[in-house]
Amino acid sequence: TNSGGDSDGINAEGVIDAIGGSIVLNGTGGTTDGEGIITDSLQIGSVNTTDITLIGTAAAAGGGDEDGVQLATTIVTASGNLSITGVAGDTGEAVELDASTLNVTGSITIDGTGDAASGVDFNTGTSITAGGNVTVTGRTATGAWAIDFLDTFTLNASTGVTIVGDKISLVGTATTIEGGGPLVIESEGPTFNASLTTEG
Protein backbone atom coordinates (compact mmCIF):
# COMPACT_ATOMS: atom_id res chain seq x y z
CA THR A 1 0.00 0.00 0.00
CA ASN A 2 1.32 3.39 -1.01
CA SER A 3 1.51 6.02 1.68
CA GLY A 4 1.72 9.09 -0.54
CA GLY A 5 2.91 10.76 -3.73
CA ASP A 6 1.94 9.56 -7.17
CA SER A 7 3.08 5.93 -7.16
CA ASP A 8 1.03 2.77 -7.61
CA GLY A 9 -0.05 0.76 -4.59
CA ILE A 10 1.11 -2.56 -6.09
CA ASN A 11 2.93 -2.81 -9.42
CA ALA A 12 3.97 -6.40 -10.11
CA GLU A 13 5.18 -8.88 -12.71
CA GLY A 14 6.61 -12.38 -12.41
CA VAL A 15 5.05 -14.94 -10.04
CA ILE A 16 3.11 -14.66 -6.78
CA ASP A 17 2.09 -18.06 -5.43
CA ALA A 18 0.94 -19.72 -2.21
CA ILE A 19 1.24 -23.45 -1.60
CA GLY A 20 -1.71 -24.68 0.40
CA GLY A 21 -2.77 -21.18 1.39
CA SER A 22 -4.47 -18.03 0.17
CA ILE A 23 -3.24 -14.83 -1.48
CA VAL A 24 -4.43 -11.34 -0.55
CA LEU A 25 -3.19 -8.27 -2.45
CA ASN A 26 -4.47 -4.90 -1.23
CA GLY A 27 -3.09 -1.83 -2.98
CA THR A 28 -3.86 1.88 -2.69
CA GLY A 29 -2.53 4.54 -5.04
CA GLY A 30 -0.70 7.59 -3.80
CA THR A 31 -2.42 10.66 -2.45
CA THR A 32 -2.08 12.54 -5.75
CA ASP A 33 -1.87 9.82 -8.42
CA GLY A 34 -1.37 6.09 -9.00
CA GLU A 35 -3.17 2.81 -9.63
CA GLY A 36 -4.33 0.56 -6.81
CA ILE A 37 -3.03 -2.70 -8.34
CA ILE A 38 -1.41 -2.91 -11.78
CA THR A 39 0.16 -6.06 -13.23
CA ASP A 40 1.91 -7.04 -16.43
CA SER A 41 2.81 -10.64 -17.36
CA LEU A 42 2.12 -11.80 -13.82
CA GLN A 43 1.12 -15.25 -12.57
CA ILE A 44 -1.01 -15.11 -9.43
CA GLY A 45 -1.60 -18.40 -7.66
CA SER A 46 -1.68 -21.99 -8.91
CA VAL A 47 -3.68 -25.18 -8.43
CA ASN A 48 -2.03 -25.33 -5.00
CA THR A 49 -3.49 -21.96 -3.98
CA THR A 50 -6.81 -21.82 -2.12
CA ASP A 51 -8.56 -18.44 -2.31
CA ILE A 52 -7.31 -15.24 -3.96
CA THR A 53 -8.43 -11.71 -3.04
CA LEU A 54 -7.41 -8.60 -5.00
CA ILE A 55 -8.40 -5.17 -3.70
CA GLY A 56 -7.26 -2.01 -5.48
CA THR A 57 -8.09 1.63 -4.76
CA ALA A 58 -6.79 4.28 -7.14
CA ALA A 59 -5.73 7.74 -6.06
CA ALA A 60 -8.89 9.68 -5.29
CA ALA A 61 -7.22 12.99 -6.14
CA GLY A 62 -5.70 11.75 -9.41
CA GLY A 63 -6.38 13.67 -12.59
CA GLY A 64 -5.98 10.89 -15.15
CA ASP A 65 -6.48 7.22 -15.97
CA GLU A 66 -5.94 5.67 -12.56
CA ASP A 67 -7.39 2.15 -12.38
CA GLY A 68 -8.38 0.40 -9.18
CA VAL A 69 -7.26 -3.04 -10.41
CA GLN A 70 -5.69 -3.46 -13.83
CA LEU A 71 -4.56 -6.96 -14.87
CA ALA A 72 -2.66 -7.11 -18.17
CA THR A 73 -1.49 -10.42 -19.69
CA THR A 74 -1.97 -11.91 -16.22
CA ILE A 75 -2.94 -15.48 -15.30
CA VAL A 76 -4.87 -16.05 -12.06
CA THR A 77 -5.36 -19.66 -10.87
CA ALA A 78 -6.82 -21.07 -7.65
CA SER A 79 -8.49 -24.20 -6.30
CA GLY A 80 -10.93 -22.03 -4.34
CA ASN A 81 -12.62 -18.69 -4.92
CA LEU A 82 -11.43 -15.44 -6.51
CA SER A 83 -12.58 -11.98 -5.44
CA ILE A 84 -11.59 -8.76 -7.24
CA THR A 85 -12.69 -5.36 -5.90
CA GLY A 86 -11.65 -2.07 -7.47
CA VAL A 87 -12.34 1.62 -6.90
CA ALA A 88 -11.19 4.01 -9.62
CA GLY A 89 -10.18 7.63 -9.70
CA ASP A 90 -11.16 10.15 -12.40
CA THR A 91 -11.14 8.48 -15.87
CA GLY A 92 -9.67 5.16 -14.75
CA GLU A 93 -11.57 1.87 -14.79
CA ALA A 94 -12.29 0.32 -11.41
CA VAL A 95 -11.51 -3.22 -12.65
CA GLU A 96 -9.85 -3.63 -16.06
CA LEU A 97 -8.80 -6.97 -17.54
CA ASP A 98 -6.57 -6.91 -20.64
CA ALA A 99 -5.65 -10.21 -22.33
CA SER A 100 -5.79 -11.95 -18.96
CA THR A 101 -6.98 -15.40 -17.85
CA LEU A 102 -8.91 -16.14 -14.66
CA ASN A 103 -9.38 -19.86 -13.93
CA VAL A 104 -10.61 -21.08 -10.55
CA THR A 105 -12.33 -24.19 -9.23
CA GLY A 106 -14.71 -22.17 -7.07
CA SER A 107 -16.61 -18.97 -7.76
CA ILE A 108 -15.49 -15.57 -9.06
CA THR A 109 -16.78 -12.24 -7.76
CA ILE A 110 -15.81 -9.00 -9.50
CA ASP A 111 -16.97 -5.62 -8.14
CA GLY A 112 -15.94 -2.25 -9.55
CA THR A 113 -16.87 1.34 -8.68
CA GLY A 114 -15.84 3.89 -11.30
CA ASP A 115 -15.98 7.66 -11.36
CA ALA A 116 -15.85 9.01 -14.94
CA ALA A 117 -15.23 5.59 -16.55
CA SER A 118 -16.46 2.01 -16.33
CA GLY A 119 -16.76 0.11 -13.09
CA VAL A 120 -15.77 -3.12 -14.89
CA ASP A 121 -14.02 -3.26 -18.28
CA PHE A 122 -13.15 -6.57 -20.02
CA ASN A 123 -10.92 -6.22 -23.07
CA THR A 124 -9.58 -8.31 -25.96
CA GLY A 125 -8.18 -11.74 -25.18
CA THR A 126 -9.63 -12.02 -21.68
CA SER A 127 -10.96 -15.41 -20.55
CA ILE A 128 -12.84 -16.13 -17.30
CA THR A 129 -13.60 -19.70 -16.19
CA ALA A 130 -15.12 -20.77 -12.87
CA GLY A 131 -16.26 -24.11 -11.52
CA GLY A 132 -18.95 -22.23 -9.61
CA ASN A 133 -20.72 -18.93 -10.18
CA VAL A 134 -19.38 -15.75 -11.76
CA THR A 135 -20.87 -12.52 -10.42
CA VAL A 136 -19.90 -9.19 -12.00
CA THR A 137 -21.12 -5.94 -10.44
CA GLY A 138 -20.21 -2.53 -11.82
CA ARG A 139 -21.19 1.06 -11.18
CA THR A 140 -20.06 4.44 -12.44
CA ALA A 141 -20.76 8.02 -11.36
CA THR A 142 -20.60 9.77 -14.74
CA GLY A 143 -19.11 7.21 -17.16
CA ALA A 144 -20.86 5.82 -20.23
CA TRP A 145 -21.08 2.26 -18.88
CA ALA A 146 -21.08 0.61 -15.48
CA ILE A 147 -19.97 -2.66 -17.14
CA ASP A 148 -18.34 -2.74 -20.57
CA PHE A 149 -17.49 -5.98 -22.40
CA LEU A 150 -15.23 -5.15 -25.34
CA ASP A 151 -14.01 -7.15 -28.33
CA THR A 152 -13.06 -10.84 -28.06
CA PHE A 153 -13.98 -12.03 -24.59
CA THR A 154 -15.05 -15.36 -23.04
CA LEU A 155 -16.84 -15.97 -19.73
CA ASN A 156 -17.70 -19.52 -18.65
CA ALA A 157 -19.27 -20.42 -15.30
CA SER A 158 -20.40 -23.94 -14.52
CA THR A 159 -23.31 -23.01 -12.26
CA GLY A 160 -24.40 -19.57 -13.46
CA VAL A 161 -23.49 -16.00 -14.43
CA THR A 162 -24.91 -12.89 -12.77
CA ILE A 163 -24.25 -9.42 -14.20
CA VAL A 164 -25.38 -6.44 -12.11
CA GLY A 165 -25.22 -2.81 -13.24
CA ASP A 166 -27.41 0.13 -14.20
CA LYS A 167 -25.62 0.79 -17.51
CA ILE A 168 -24.40 -2.40 -19.20
CA SER A 169 -22.82 -2.96 -22.61
CA LEU A 170 -22.33 -6.55 -23.70
CA VAL A 171 -21.27 -5.56 -27.21
CA GLY A 172 -18.21 -7.26 -28.67
CA THR A 173 -17.01 -8.73 -31.92
CA ALA A 174 -16.91 -12.17 -30.32
CA THR A 175 -18.22 -11.93 -26.77
CA THR A 176 -19.16 -15.37 -25.40
CA ILE A 177 -21.01 -15.98 -22.11
CA GLU A 178 -21.80 -19.61 -21.37
CA GLY A 179 -22.08 -22.20 -18.64
CA GLY A 180 -24.25 -24.85 -17.07
CA GLY A 181 -26.52 -22.51 -15.11
CA PRO A 182 -28.71 -19.45 -15.65
CA LEU A 183 -27.59 -16.09 -17.02
CA VAL A 184 -29.04 -13.28 -14.91
CA ILE A 185 -28.75 -9.61 -15.93
CA GLU A 186 -30.14 -7.09 -13.48
CA SER A 187 -30.05 -3.45 -12.49
CA GLU A 188 -28.41 -2.50 -9.23
CA GLY A 189 -31.01 0.24 -8.77
CA PRO A 190 -34.79 0.10 -9.26
CA THR A 191 -34.41 0.73 -13.03
CA PHE A 192 -31.72 0.72 -15.69
CA ASN A 193 -30.27 4.22 -16.16
CA ALA A 194 -29.52 3.61 -19.84
CA SER A 195 -30.40 1.19 -22.59
CA LEU A 196 -29.19 -2.35 -22.03
CA THR A 197 -27.11 -3.12 -25.10
CA THR A 198 -26.65 -6.78 -25.97
CA GLU A 199 -26.19 -6.83 -29.72
CA GLY A 200 -22.77 -7.36 -31.26
Secondary structure, DSSP 8 states (H G I E B T S, - for coil): ---STT--SEEEEEEE--SSS-EEEEEE--SSS--SEEEEEEEE--TT---EEEEEE--TT--SEE-SEEEES-EEEESS-EEEEEE-EETS-SEEEES-EEEESS-EEEEEEESSS-SEEE-TTEEEEESSEEEEEEEESSSS-SEEE-SSEEEEESSEEEEE-SSEE---TTEEEEESS-EEEE-SSSS-SS--B---
